[in-house]
Amino acid sequence: MEITESGHDSERNSQLFAEAQDCFPGGVNSPVRSFSSVGGTPLFAAGGSGPLLRAADGHDYIDLCCSWGALPLGHADRRVQTALARQIPLGFSYGMPTEGENQLARRLQQVLSGVEQLRFVSSGTEACMSALRVARAFTGRDKILKFEGCYHGHADYLLAESGSGVGELGPGSGKSHTSHTSDGPHSRPGTSGIPPSLADLCLTRPYNDLAAAERLLEQDRNRIAAVIVEPVAANMGLVLPDEGFLAGLRRACDRNGSLLIFDEVITGLRQPGLSGPTDAATYFGIEPDLSCFGKAIGGGLPLAAYGGKREIMAQLVPSPGGHCYQAGTLSGNPLATAAGLATINALFEDWPAAYAQWQDFIAALEPLLRKYGATQANCGSLLSIYPEASHAPRNFAEAQTLAKRERQGPQPFSKLFHGMLQRDIYLSPSPYEALFLSTAHSADTLDFVLRQLDDYFRRS
Protein backbone atom coordinates (compact mmCIF):
# COMPACT_ATOMS: atom_id res chain seq x y z
CA MET A 1 0.00 0.00 0.00
CA GLU A 2 1.39 3.39 -0.95
CA ILE A 3 1.47 5.91 1.86
CA THR A 4 -0.44 9.08 1.11
CA GLU A 5 -0.57 12.24 3.11
CA SER A 6 -3.05 12.51 5.94
CA GLY A 7 -6.48 13.90 5.22
CA HIS A 8 -5.58 16.77 7.55
CA ASP A 9 -2.51 17.81 5.53
CA SER A 10 -3.29 21.26 4.24
CA GLU A 11 -2.13 23.61 1.56
CA ARG A 12 -0.67 25.72 4.38
CA ASN A 13 1.64 22.90 5.52
CA SER A 14 2.71 22.29 1.92
CA GLN A 15 3.48 25.97 1.42
CA LEU A 16 5.53 26.13 4.60
CA PHE A 17 7.46 22.98 3.70
CA ALA A 18 8.24 24.31 0.24
CA GLU A 19 9.60 27.49 1.80
CA ALA A 20 11.56 25.49 4.38
CA GLN A 21 13.19 23.37 1.68
CA ASP A 22 14.62 26.54 0.21
CA CYS A 23 15.96 27.60 3.61
CA PHE A 24 17.15 24.33 5.17
CA PRO A 25 18.68 21.10 3.80
CA GLY A 26 15.74 18.76 3.31
CA GLY A 27 13.45 21.42 4.75
CA VAL A 28 14.16 20.65 8.41
CA ASN A 29 16.62 21.41 11.21
CA SER A 30 16.62 17.85 12.56
CA PRO A 31 16.27 14.89 10.17
CA VAL A 32 13.51 12.88 11.85
CA ARG A 33 11.10 15.83 11.54
CA SER A 34 11.01 15.38 7.78
CA PHE A 35 8.52 12.46 7.73
CA SER A 36 11.03 10.58 5.55
CA SER A 37 10.30 7.43 7.57
CA VAL A 38 6.54 7.60 7.15
CA GLY A 39 5.95 9.56 3.96
CA GLY A 40 3.90 12.66 3.36
CA THR A 41 4.40 16.31 4.14
CA PRO A 42 5.56 17.08 7.69
CA LEU A 43 3.21 18.98 9.96
CA PHE A 44 4.25 22.47 10.98
CA ALA A 45 3.41 23.33 14.57
CA ALA A 46 1.69 26.58 15.48
CA GLY A 47 1.04 26.02 19.18
CA GLY A 48 0.12 23.59 21.89
CA SER A 49 -1.84 23.31 25.11
CA GLY A 50 -1.75 20.40 27.52
CA PRO A 51 -1.95 17.16 25.50
CA LEU A 52 -2.90 18.98 22.29
CA LEU A 53 -0.67 20.12 19.46
CA ARG A 54 -2.00 22.68 16.99
CA ALA A 55 -0.73 22.47 13.41
CA ALA A 56 -0.26 25.45 11.14
CA ASP A 57 -3.55 24.68 9.42
CA GLY A 58 -5.34 25.18 12.75
CA HIS A 59 -6.05 21.48 13.33
CA ASP A 60 -5.51 20.00 16.79
CA TYR A 61 -3.94 16.60 17.51
CA ILE A 62 -3.41 14.60 20.67
CA ASP A 63 0.37 14.68 20.91
CA LEU A 64 2.14 11.41 21.77
CA CYS A 65 5.53 12.73 20.67
CA CYS A 66 5.70 15.69 23.10
CA SER A 67 8.77 17.23 21.48
CA TRP A 68 10.51 13.85 21.59
CA GLY A 69 10.14 13.64 25.37
CA ALA A 70 11.06 17.21 26.30
CA LEU A 71 7.52 18.02 27.56
CA PRO A 72 6.71 15.74 30.51
CA LEU A 73 3.93 18.14 31.58
CA GLY A 74 2.53 18.56 28.07
CA HIS A 75 2.46 21.83 26.18
CA ALA A 76 2.60 25.30 27.72
CA ASP A 77 2.16 24.22 31.34
CA ARG A 78 1.02 27.21 33.41
CA ARG A 79 3.50 26.54 36.22
CA VAL A 80 6.41 26.64 33.80
CA GLN A 81 4.96 29.75 32.16
CA THR A 82 4.86 31.45 35.56
CA ALA A 83 8.49 30.58 36.26
CA LEU A 84 9.55 31.94 32.88
CA ALA A 85 7.47 35.10 33.33
CA ARG A 86 9.30 35.81 36.59
CA GLN A 87 12.70 35.38 34.96
CA ILE A 88 12.18 37.12 31.59
CA PRO A 89 12.18 40.69 32.96
CA LEU A 90 15.44 39.92 34.80
CA GLY A 91 17.34 38.82 31.71
CA PHE A 92 17.86 35.89 29.40
CA SER A 93 21.55 35.08 29.86
CA TYR A 94 24.44 36.43 31.91
CA GLY A 95 27.44 34.21 31.27
CA MET A 96 27.83 34.16 35.07
CA PRO A 97 26.81 31.78 37.87
CA THR A 98 23.25 32.15 39.17
CA GLU A 99 21.35 31.01 42.22
CA GLY A 100 18.90 29.27 39.89
CA GLU A 101 21.64 26.88 38.77
CA ASN A 102 22.27 25.92 42.39
CA GLN A 103 18.57 25.40 43.08
CA LEU A 104 18.02 23.15 40.08
CA ALA A 105 21.21 21.17 40.77
CA ARG A 106 20.15 20.52 44.37
CA ARG A 107 16.72 19.37 43.21
CA LEU A 108 18.22 16.98 40.67
CA GLN A 109 20.56 15.57 43.31
CA GLN A 110 17.51 14.81 45.44
CA VAL A 111 15.65 12.83 42.79
CA LEU A 112 18.38 11.19 40.67
CA SER A 113 20.77 8.37 41.54
CA GLY A 114 24.42 8.95 42.47
CA VAL A 115 24.74 12.52 41.18
CA GLU A 116 27.25 13.89 43.67
CA GLN A 117 28.28 16.67 41.28
CA LEU A 118 27.00 17.71 37.87
CA ARG A 119 27.42 20.19 35.06
CA PHE A 120 24.73 21.77 32.95
CA VAL A 121 24.98 21.87 29.17
CA SER A 122 22.45 22.68 26.46
CA SER A 123 21.79 19.33 24.73
CA GLY A 124 21.93 15.60 25.25
CA THR A 125 24.69 15.37 22.65
CA GLU A 126 26.84 17.72 24.73
CA ALA A 127 26.09 15.75 27.90
CA CYS A 128 27.18 12.39 26.44
CA MET A 129 30.18 13.86 24.63
CA SER A 130 31.37 15.59 27.80
CA ALA A 131 30.78 12.60 30.08
CA LEU A 132 32.93 10.45 27.80
CA ARG A 133 35.68 13.07 27.74
CA VAL A 134 35.71 13.07 31.54
CA ALA A 135 35.78 9.26 31.55
CA ARG A 136 38.83 9.27 29.30
CA ALA A 137 40.53 11.87 31.48
CA PHE A 138 39.81 9.85 34.63
CA THR A 139 40.94 6.47 33.30
CA GLY A 140 43.69 7.56 30.93
CA ARG A 141 42.19 5.26 28.27
CA ASP A 142 40.90 6.11 24.81
CA LYS A 143 38.25 3.59 23.69
CA ILE A 144 34.59 3.30 24.57
CA LEU A 145 32.03 0.53 24.26
CA LYS A 146 28.49 1.33 23.15
CA PHE A 147 25.61 -0.88 22.10
CA GLU A 148 24.07 -1.21 18.65
CA GLY A 149 20.92 0.87 18.34
CA CYS A 150 21.69 3.10 21.31
CA TYR A 151 21.86 6.74 20.21
CA HIS A 152 24.01 9.04 22.31
CA GLY A 153 23.84 12.20 20.23
CA HIS A 154 25.59 13.21 17.06
CA ALA A 155 29.19 13.55 18.25
CA ASP A 156 31.41 12.09 15.52
CA TYR A 157 32.69 8.97 17.22
CA LEU A 158 29.24 8.08 18.63
CA LEU A 159 27.48 7.80 15.26
CA ALA A 160 28.34 4.14 14.87
CA GLU A 161 25.62 1.48 14.85
CA SER A 162 23.21 4.08 16.22
CA GLY A 163 19.45 3.90 16.25
CA SER A 164 17.22 6.95 15.82
CA GLY A 165 17.42 8.63 12.43
CA VAL A 166 20.90 7.25 11.74
CA GLY A 167 19.48 3.74 11.52
CA GLU A 168 17.27 4.84 8.64
CA LEU A 169 20.07 5.92 6.29
CA GLY A 170 19.95 4.07 3.02
CA PRO A 171 22.64 2.36 0.92
CA GLY A 172 25.55 4.53 -0.10
CA SER A 173 25.06 6.93 2.79
CA GLY A 174 27.94 5.70 4.88
CA LYS A 175 25.65 3.46 6.90
CA SER A 176 27.46 1.89 9.80
CA HIS A 177 28.96 -1.54 9.68
CA THR A 178 31.56 -3.43 11.66
CA SER A 179 34.98 -4.51 10.47
CA HIS A 180 37.33 -6.93 12.19
CA THR A 181 40.94 -6.02 12.85
CA SER A 182 43.62 -7.47 15.05
CA ASP A 183 42.25 -5.42 17.92
CA GLY A 184 38.76 -6.82 17.52
CA PRO A 185 35.57 -5.40 16.02
CA HIS A 186 35.73 -1.67 15.30
CA SER A 187 32.74 0.43 14.29
CA ARG A 188 32.76 2.34 11.04
CA PRO A 189 31.01 5.70 10.71
CA GLY A 190 27.23 5.62 10.52
CA THR A 191 27.20 8.69 8.29
CA SER A 192 29.40 10.46 5.80
CA GLY A 193 31.71 13.16 7.08
CA ILE A 194 33.31 11.18 9.92
CA PRO A 195 36.88 9.87 9.62
CA PRO A 196 37.08 6.10 10.24
CA SER A 197 39.91 6.77 12.68
CA LEU A 198 37.46 8.51 15.01
CA ALA A 199 34.84 5.79 14.75
CA ASP A 200 37.55 3.22 15.53
CA LEU A 201 37.59 4.59 19.08
CA CYS A 202 34.03 3.35 19.53
CA LEU A 203 33.49 -0.40 19.82
CA THR A 204 29.99 -1.82 19.53
CA ARG A 205 28.16 -4.91 20.71
CA PRO A 206 24.49 -5.95 20.52
CA TYR A 207 22.22 -4.52 23.21
CA ASN A 208 21.24 -7.16 25.80
CA ASP A 209 24.23 -9.36 24.87
CA LEU A 210 26.07 -9.29 28.18
CA ALA A 211 28.44 -12.13 27.26
CA ALA A 212 29.69 -10.26 24.17
CA ALA A 213 30.31 -7.11 26.21
CA GLU A 214 32.16 -9.08 28.89
CA ARG A 215 34.40 -10.76 26.31
CA LEU A 216 35.31 -7.42 24.75
CA LEU A 217 36.07 -5.82 28.10
CA GLU A 218 38.32 -8.73 28.99
CA GLN A 219 40.04 -8.67 25.58
CA ASP A 220 40.66 -4.89 25.65
CA ARG A 221 40.79 -4.60 29.41
CA ASN A 222 43.39 -1.83 29.60
CA ARG A 223 42.05 0.37 26.79
CA ILE A 224 38.30 0.83 27.34
CA ALA A 225 37.61 4.00 29.31
CA ALA A 226 33.85 3.60 29.58
CA VAL A 227 30.80 1.60 28.68
CA ILE A 228 27.93 3.90 27.71
CA VAL A 229 24.40 2.52 27.47
CA GLU A 230 20.78 3.61 27.44
CA PRO A 231 19.50 1.65 30.47
CA VAL A 232 16.21 1.42 28.61
CA ALA A 233 16.93 1.80 24.91
CA ALA A 234 14.52 4.29 23.35
CA ASN A 235 16.05 5.11 19.97
CA MET A 236 15.36 1.81 18.20
CA GLY A 237 11.84 1.68 19.47
CA LEU A 238 11.54 1.00 23.17
CA VAL A 239 13.74 -1.98 24.09
CA LEU A 240 13.84 -3.10 27.70
CA PRO A 241 17.00 -4.49 29.29
CA ASP A 242 17.05 -8.23 29.94
CA GLU A 243 17.11 -9.23 33.58
CA GLY A 244 20.71 -9.07 34.77
CA PHE A 245 22.02 -7.09 31.77
CA LEU A 246 22.62 -3.79 33.58
CA ALA A 247 23.89 -5.48 36.75
CA GLY A 248 26.25 -7.56 34.64
CA LEU A 249 27.62 -4.44 32.97
CA ARG A 250 28.22 -2.92 36.40
CA ARG A 251 30.23 -5.95 37.52
CA ALA A 252 32.17 -6.14 34.25
CA CYS A 253 33.15 -2.47 34.45
CA ASP A 254 34.28 -2.88 38.04
CA ARG A 255 36.50 -5.82 37.08
CA ASN A 256 38.03 -3.93 34.16
CA GLY A 257 38.43 -0.49 35.72
CA SER A 258 36.12 1.02 33.10
CA LEU A 259 33.45 3.56 33.98
CA LEU A 260 29.76 2.75 33.48
CA ILE A 261 27.81 5.64 31.96
CA PHE A 262 24.02 5.65 31.79
CA ASP A 263 22.58 7.81 29.02
CA GLU A 264 19.32 8.90 30.64
CA VAL A 265 18.59 11.77 28.29
CA ILE A 266 15.27 10.04 27.55
CA THR A 267 14.69 7.86 30.63
CA GLY A 268 15.53 10.47 33.28
CA LEU A 269 12.48 11.66 35.27
CA ARG A 270 10.30 9.13 33.44
CA GLN A 271 10.59 6.11 35.76
CA PRO A 272 8.45 5.50 38.86
CA GLY A 273 10.19 6.19 42.18
CA LEU A 274 8.98 5.93 45.75
CA SER A 275 7.52 9.44 45.84
CA GLY A 276 7.56 10.55 42.22
CA PRO A 277 9.51 10.37 38.97
CA THR A 278 13.12 9.25 38.98
CA ASP A 279 15.75 7.80 36.65
CA ALA A 280 16.31 4.27 35.37
CA ALA A 281 19.35 3.88 37.63
CA THR A 282 17.12 4.24 40.69
CA TYR A 283 14.33 2.15 39.16
CA PHE A 284 16.62 -0.79 38.36
CA GLY A 285 18.83 -0.34 41.42
CA ILE A 286 22.08 -0.03 39.45
CA GLU A 287 24.31 2.97 40.17
CA PRO A 288 26.52 4.11 37.27
CA ASP A 289 29.69 6.15 37.62
CA LEU A 290 28.32 8.93 35.42
CA SER A 291 24.88 9.74 34.02
CA CYS A 292 23.61 12.01 31.26
CA PHE A 293 20.26 13.79 31.40
CA GLY A 294 18.29 16.02 29.07
CA LYS A 295 14.85 16.56 27.53
CA ALA A 296 12.51 16.35 30.56
CA ILE A 297 14.82 18.22 32.96
CA GLY A 298 14.42 21.43 30.92
CA GLY A 299 10.66 21.32 30.46
CA GLY A 300 10.95 22.19 26.78
CA LEU A 301 13.91 24.57 26.92
CA PRO A 302 17.46 23.64 25.82
CA LEU A 303 18.93 22.10 28.98
CA ALA A 304 20.89 18.94 29.72
CA ALA A 305 23.33 17.76 32.36
CA TYR A 306 25.92 15.13 33.12
CA GLY A 307 27.18 14.13 36.52
CA GLY A 308 28.12 11.41 38.94
CA LYS A 309 30.81 10.60 41.44
CA ARG A 310 32.64 13.58 42.88
CA GLU A 311 36.14 12.16 42.29
CA ILE A 312 35.37 11.66 38.60
CA MET A 313 33.77 15.07 38.07
CA ALA A 314 36.85 16.60 39.77
CA GLN A 315 38.71 15.98 36.50
CA LEU A 316 37.01 19.09 35.12
CA VAL A 317 38.70 22.47 34.94
CA PRO A 318 38.73 24.57 37.14
CA SER A 319 38.50 22.01 39.96
CA PRO A 320 41.76 21.86 41.95
CA GLY A 321 43.90 19.48 39.97
CA GLY A 322 41.35 19.31 37.15
CA HIS A 323 42.78 18.92 33.65
CA CYS A 324 39.74 18.17 31.46
CA TYR A 325 38.16 21.13 29.65
CA GLN A 326 34.47 21.60 28.85
CA ALA A 327 32.55 24.87 28.52
CA GLY A 328 29.38 26.47 27.17
CA THR A 329 28.21 30.08 26.94
CA LEU A 330 24.55 29.19 27.49
CA SER A 331 25.10 26.28 29.91
CA GLY A 332 22.71 26.60 32.83
CA ASN A 333 21.15 29.77 31.43
CA PRO A 334 18.54 31.35 33.72
CA LEU A 335 15.51 30.73 31.52
CA ALA A 336 16.24 27.01 31.15
CA THR A 337 17.03 26.47 34.82
CA ALA A 338 13.84 28.29 35.86
CA ALA A 339 11.80 26.10 33.53
CA GLY A 340 13.61 22.98 34.70
CA LEU A 341 13.01 23.61 38.39
CA ALA A 342 9.34 24.39 37.79
CA THR A 343 8.97 21.26 35.67
CA ILE A 344 10.45 18.94 38.30
CA ASN A 345 8.34 20.40 41.10
CA ALA A 346 5.19 20.16 38.98
CA LEU A 347 6.02 16.59 37.98
CA PHE A 348 6.06 15.55 41.62
CA GLU A 349 2.67 17.19 42.13
CA ASP A 350 1.11 15.44 39.13
CA TRP A 351 2.91 12.10 39.16
CA PRO A 352 0.72 9.89 41.45
CA ALA A 353 -2.50 10.49 39.52
CA ALA A 354 -0.81 10.53 36.12
CA TYR A 355 1.13 7.31 36.70
CA ALA A 356 -2.04 5.50 37.80
CA GLN A 357 -3.75 6.64 34.58
CA TRP A 358 -0.82 5.49 32.45
CA GLN A 359 -0.91 2.08 34.10
CA ASP A 360 -4.64 1.76 33.39
CA PHE A 361 -3.98 2.78 29.79
CA ILE A 362 -1.27 0.15 29.32
CA ALA A 363 -3.44 -2.50 30.97
CA ALA A 364 -6.14 -1.83 28.36
CA LEU A 365 -3.72 -1.36 25.46
CA GLU A 366 -1.96 -4.71 25.75
CA PRO A 367 -5.00 -6.97 25.09
CA LEU A 368 -6.30 -4.58 22.42
CA LEU A 369 -3.08 -4.86 20.43
CA ARG A 370 -2.82 -8.60 20.98
CA LYS A 371 -6.29 -9.01 19.49
CA TYR A 372 -5.03 -7.50 16.24
CA GLY A 373 -1.65 -9.24 16.09
CA ALA A 374 0.33 -6.28 17.41
CA THR A 375 2.29 -5.66 20.59
CA GLN A 376 3.86 -2.92 22.70
CA ALA A 377 6.69 -2.19 25.11
CA ASN A 378 6.49 0.28 27.97
CA CYS A 379 8.51 1.61 30.89
CA GLY A 380 7.37 4.49 33.08
CA SER A 381 5.93 7.12 30.73
CA LEU A 382 7.65 5.64 27.65
CA LEU A 383 5.84 3.49 25.10
CA SER A 384 6.31 1.86 21.69
CA ILE A 385 3.65 0.20 19.56
CA TYR A 386 4.71 -2.54 17.14
CA PRO A 387 1.99 -3.30 14.55
CA GLU A 388 2.08 -6.73 12.93
CA ALA A 389 4.64 -7.98 15.46
CA SER A 390 4.31 -10.85 17.90
CA HIS A 391 6.91 -9.48 20.30
CA ALA A 392 8.90 -6.30 20.93
CA PRO A 393 12.55 -6.32 19.78
CA ARG A 394 15.39 -7.15 22.18
CA ASN A 395 18.16 -5.52 20.14
CA PHE A 396 18.92 -3.36 17.11
CA ALA A 397 18.98 -6.25 14.63
CA GLU A 398 15.41 -7.18 15.57
CA ALA A 399 14.36 -3.52 15.47
CA GLN A 400 15.86 -3.16 11.99
CA THR A 401 14.02 -6.27 10.80
CA LEU A 402 10.74 -4.64 11.80
CA ALA A 403 11.74 -1.28 10.30
CA LYS A 404 12.89 -2.77 6.98
CA ARG A 405 9.34 -3.81 6.34
CA GLU A 406 8.65 -0.09 6.11
CA ARG A 407 10.61 -0.01 2.85
CA GLN A 408 9.40 -3.29 1.38
CA GLY A 409 5.71 -3.19 2.21
CA PRO A 410 3.29 -3.71 3.62
CA GLN A 411 4.28 -0.72 5.72
CA PRO A 412 2.85 -1.36 9.17
CA PHE A 413 4.24 1.59 11.12
CA SER A 414 3.74 4.11 8.31
CA LYS A 415 0.16 2.93 7.92
CA LEU A 416 -0.36 3.21 11.67
CA PHE A 417 1.16 6.70 11.78
CA HIS A 418 -1.05 8.10 9.03
CA GLY A 419 -4.09 6.18 10.24
CA MET A 420 -3.78 7.75 13.68
CA LEU A 421 -3.04 11.17 12.18
CA GLN A 422 -6.34 10.94 10.35
CA ARG A 423 -7.89 10.18 13.73
CA ASP A 424 -6.38 13.32 15.31
CA ILE A 425 -3.47 11.61 17.09
CA TYR A 426 0.16 12.52 16.41
CA LEU A 427 2.71 9.75 16.95
CA SER A 428 6.48 10.14 16.76
CA PRO A 429 7.02 9.89 12.98
CA SER A 430 9.53 7.04 12.94
CA PRO A 431 9.47 3.33 13.82
CA TYR A 432 12.75 3.87 15.71
CA GLU A 433 11.39 6.49 18.12
CA ALA A 434 9.47 6.02 21.35
CA LEU A 435 6.12 7.56 22.24
CA PHE A 436 5.81 9.77 25.31
CA LEU A 437 3.00 10.15 27.82
CA SER A 438 2.75 13.41 29.72
CA THR A 439 0.94 14.31 32.91
CA ALA A 440 -1.42 16.37 30.72
CA HIS A 441 -2.77 13.20 29.08
CA SER A 442 -5.94 12.72 31.12
CA ALA A 443 -7.87 9.48 31.48
CA ASP A 444 -10.40 10.76 28.92
CA THR A 445 -7.61 11.62 26.48
CA LEU A 446 -6.04 8.18 26.81
CA ASP A 447 -9.44 6.51 26.46
CA PHE A 448 -9.89 8.39 23.18
CA VAL A 449 -6.50 7.08 22.01
CA LEU A 450 -7.57 3.53 22.83
CA ARG A 451 -10.82 3.89 20.92
CA GLN A 452 -9.05 5.29 17.89
CA LEU A 453 -6.44 2.52 17.94
CA ASP A 454 -9.21 -0.06 18.09
CA ASP A 455 -10.97 1.63 15.16
CA TYR A 456 -7.75 1.80 13.14
CA PHE A 457 -6.79 -1.85 13.60
CA ARG A 458 -10.36 -3.04 13.04
CA ARG A 459 -10.55 -1.25 9.70
CA SER A 460 -6.99 -1.88 8.47
N, C-alpha and C positions, 0 to 999 in steps of 0.2 A: 504493500500500500504506500503510495506516495504521500509524504507529509505536506499538507497545505497550511497556510497561515490560519490562525484562529479567526473565528467569526467576529471577534472583537477588534482585530487589527484594523486600524483606521488609516485614512489618507494622511492624517496628521502624523502618525508614527512613521509612515513611509517617507514623508517629507523630511522629518527630522533625521531619519537614518541616512537619507541621501545627502543631506547637509553634513552630517557627521563623517561620512565616508570621504568627503573632501577635506575635512579638518584632521582626521585621525586615521592611522593605519587600520584598515578593516572597519573603521567607523566606531571604534570603542577604545577605552583607556584601560581595559583589562579583558583578556581574550574570552573568558567564559561568558561575558555579557552578550556576545555576538549572536547567540542562538545557533552557532555552527553545529552544535551537537544534536539539536532537535529540529532545525529547519525553521523557516519563516523569518519575519521581520521582528527584531527585538523590540520589546516594549520600552518606551521612554517614561520615566517616572515624573510625576508632577507634584506629588505630595503623599502623605500617609497619616493615618490616625489609628492608634491601637493596633488591631490585627489587620487593618485594611490598607492597601496600597492603591493610590490613584494614578492611573496612567495619563499620558498627555492628552488622550482623547476624552478624558473625563470619566472613564469607566473605572469602577472599583473592583478590586480583587482581594480575597482573603490571601494573605501573604504567608507562605510557608518557607520562604527563603530568608526573610528578615535580614537583608543586607549581609547574607552569607554568615549569619550568626552574630553580627555586631549589635543586634537590637533585642536583648533578652527581655525587655519590657514592652516590646512592640514599638510602633512609630510614635514619635512626638510626645513621649510621656511627660505629663505636667510637672512631675517632681524634678525631672532633668531640666525641663524648660526653666523652672524657677531658679535652679542652681546656676544655669547659664545667664539668666537675666540679672542675677546679682553680680556676676563676674564681668559681664560685657562692659559696663560703664567704667570699670577699674582698669581695663586694658586686656589685650589679646595675647601678648607675649612680652617677656622682659629679658630673656637671656640671663636670668639670675635665679637663685634658689627662691622658693616660695613656701609658705606655711602649708598651702594646699598639697604640695608634693608630700610633705611629711604626713599629713592627715590620711591621704590615700594609701601611702606605703604602710602605715600602721594598720589600717583596716585590712589590707591584703594579707599582712602577716598574721592577722587574727583568723582568717578564713581559709588560707591555703597552707599546704603541707611543706614544712622544712625551709621556708623562705626566711632565713636569718638576715640576709641583706639582699637588696635588689637594685636594679637600675631601670628607669623608664626610657623607652624609645618610642618611635612613632608607628611602627608596623611589626607584624609578626616575622617578616623576613629579617628585619634588623635584630629582633630578639634572638632568633635561632643563629644567625650569623655571628652575633656577639658572644653568645653562650659558648659556641664552638671555639671561638678565638680564645676565650678565657680558659677553656678546657685544655687547649694546646699549650697555653702559657703555663698552666699549673702542672701539667704532666711532662712537658718537654718533648712530646710526641707529635707526629704530624698527620696521621691517618684517622679517619672516622669510619664507623660502621653505621649505615642506615638500612632501612628495610624497604623492599620493593613496594611501591604504591603509597608510601608515606611521603607527603609533601611538606617540606620545611621552608617554604619560601623560594624566591627566585635568585638567591645567591648562586654564583657560577657553579661551584663544586657540589651544590646540593641538587642540581637539576639532572640527576641520574636515576633512572628507574622510578620516577616520581608519578604519583597519581594526578588528580586534579586535571587541569587543562592540558598539561604536558603529556598525559597518557593518551590524549586524543590526536596527537600529531600523526600525520599520515606518512606513507613511504617517501623517502627522499628528503625528509625534513630534519634529519639528524636524530631520529628517534633512538632512544637509549637501547643499548644492548650490552652484553657482558663479554669481555674477552678474557682468556686465560694466559697468564704469564708465569714466570718462575716464582713470582711472589704471591700467586693465587689470583682469584677472580678480581678484576678491576672494572669499574663502571665507566662506560663511555658517555659522552655528553648526551643529554636528552633533547637538546635543541642546538641549532647552529649558533655559532658565535662564541662557543666555549672551547678553549684549548683542551685537548685530551689530557695534557699533563695536569691540569687542575682537577678534572674528573677522576684521575687516577688516585687522588687522595681520598676518594670516597668509595668505600667497599660496600657492596649490597648483598643482602640475603633475603629470602622470602619471609614475609611477616608470618608470625606464629610458628616458624621453624626454629625452635630453640636449639636443637642439636646442631644445625648448620651454623648458627651464631657462635655457639660454644667452640666448635671446631676451628672457626676462623680466629677467634680470640686467642685460642691456644697456639695456633700456627703463627700468628703475628703478635705474640703476647707483649713484645716490648715496643711496638710501633703504633698501636691504636690508642689515641688519646681519649676517645669517647664513643659511646653507643648512644645515638639519638633515635627516639621512637615516639610515635603518637601512641599513648597508652590505649586509647581507643581510636583506631584508624578511621578518619572521616573524610578522606580525599580520594577514595576509590569506592565510593559508597561507604556506608557504615559497616565496619568490620570489627567485631569484638575480639579481644585477646582470649586465646585458649587458657583454660585453667592452668596455672603454673608458669605461663610464658613470661610475665613481667617479673615474678619472683625469681625465675631462673636467670633472667638477664641481670638482676641485681646481684645474685651470687657469682655469676660469671665475671661481671665487672670487678667485684671485690677481689676475686682470685687474680685477675690480670692487672690490677692497678689502673684500670680505665674508669673514666667517669660515666655515670648513667644520667642522660639528659632526657627529660620528658618534655615533648612539645605539646603543651596544653593550650595552644592558641585557640583551638576550637573547644576542647573539653573543659577548660577552666571555667568555674562558676556555672557549670551545667550538670553537675552530678549531685545526687542527694546526700547531704550530710546530716548530722544529728539535729542541728537547729536551722538548717537552711542550705543554700547551694554551696558546693565546694568543688575541689578538683578531683581528677581521676586518681591521683596519688593517694589522697585521703580515702576515697571510695574503695580502692583496691588494697589499701594498707601497705603500699610499697613506697618508700621514700627515696626519690632520686637525689643525685648530688646537685643538679641544677634543673630548673624548670623555666619554660618560656610561656608567656601568657599574652593574649591580645583580644581582639574582637569584643567580647562581652565586657571586659574591664573598663572600656572607654565609653560604653553606652551609645555608640554610633559616631564618636569622634576619633580621630587618629591617635591611638594610644596603645602601647604594648609594654611589656616588661620582661626581664629575665632576672633570675635570682636563685639563691640557694645557700649553701654552707658559707659561713663567714670567711673561713680560711681560703676558700676558692675565690670568692668575690674580692678578696684583698689583693688579688693579682692586678686589679685595675688601678691605673693612674687616676687620681693622685693619692691613693692610699699609701701609707708609709711602706716603702719597699715595693710598691706596685710598679710593674713594668709593662703592662698590657694596655694599649690605648684604645679607647672608644669614646665617641662624642656625638652630639646632635644639637643643633641650634634650637629646635622645637621640642626636644625631649622634655616630657613633664610639663608642657605648657599649661597655663592656668585654666584655659577653657576646657581642655581635655581632662585634667585632674578634677575639676569641679563636676563635670558630667560623670566621671568614673565613680567618684565618691557617692553622688546621688543615686547612681544606678545600683551600686552594691547595697546601699541601705534600703532602697525600694525593693530590691530582689528579696531581701530577708523578710520584708513585710508581706510580700505577695506569695512567697514560695509555698507555704503549707497548702493553701487552697489550690494553687495552680498545679502543684505536683500531683495532688489527688485527682484533679481533672485529667491530667495527662495519663495517669495510670488507668483511669476508666476508659479513656480513648483507646489506649493500646489494647486493653482487654477486649474491646469490641472490634478493633481493627484486625486482630490476628485471625479469628475465625472467618471474618468477612473475606479476607484475602485468600485464605485457604480454600474457601468454597469455589473460588474462581481460578485456582491453580497458581496463585501468587503467594509471596511471602514478604516479610519485613524483618528489620533489625532495629533495635532501639536501645538507648542508654541515656538515662536522665532525660533531658529535653531534646535529645538528638534522635533522628529517625531516618531510615531509608526504606523505600518500597521497591520491591523487585517483582515486576509483572512477569508472568510466564516463567517463574523460577520456583523450584521445589525447596530450595534452601538458600540462605544468604551466603555470600562468598566468605572464605576464610583467609584469602590472600589475594595479591594483585593478579596472578594468573587467572584465578577464577573470576575476578571482577572484569578482567579484559575479555574473557570468554562471553560473559553476559553483554558487555558493551559492544563487542564486534557484531553482534546480531543487529545493532543499530545501523550498521553499514550494509548488511547483506539482506535484511528484511526476512520475515516481518520485523517491524521496528517497535518493539514493545514499549520501551521507555518514551520514545518520541511520541508514539500514539497516546500514551498516558498523559504526557505533558500537555499536548494540545487538547486532548479530551477534557482535562481538568480546567485548562484555560477557558475553554468554551463554557464551562460550568462555574466560572468566576473564582477560580482558585489558581494561584500562582505558585508553582513548584520551582525549586532550583533547576535551571535549564541545562542539566547535564546528568547522565547516569552515574558519573563519578562523584557527585556532590551530595552531601547530606541535606536533609530537611531540618528545619529548626522550629520548635514550639516556643512561644513567648508567654509571659504571664498575662498578656492581653488577649490570648486566645481563650475565650470563655467556653463553658460547657456547651452553650447553644452554638457557638461558632464551630467547635469540634464536631458536634452532632451533624451540622450541615455538611462538613467535610466527609463524614462517614456516609451520609445519604448520597452525596454526589459520587463518591467512589463506587458505591453499590450500583448506582445508575450507570456509570461509565462501564464497569466490567460486565454488567448484565446485557448492555447493548453492543459491546465490542465483539 
